[in-house]
């Protein structure tokens, strides 16, 4: 019995919103995502504050999150929704 279905593991990455680093400790990833950075996250972004007529930008932090999911795919030589084959 040959395996007809060869699911692909996909890793989806995302980053949380940029906020002041001191506030980023409590930032959670969206439901289903796992946080792969710790503490205050990574200081690789800028956030903006509007003050009267000016917009100021400050260095901030964000977290990186990943989500793993399996995408059903047919093995080589098989095709179709039910992975029928030759």
Helices and strands as residue ranges (DSSP letters): E 8-15, G 21-26, E 34-35, E 42-51, E 54-62, E 64-71, E 78-79, E 84-85
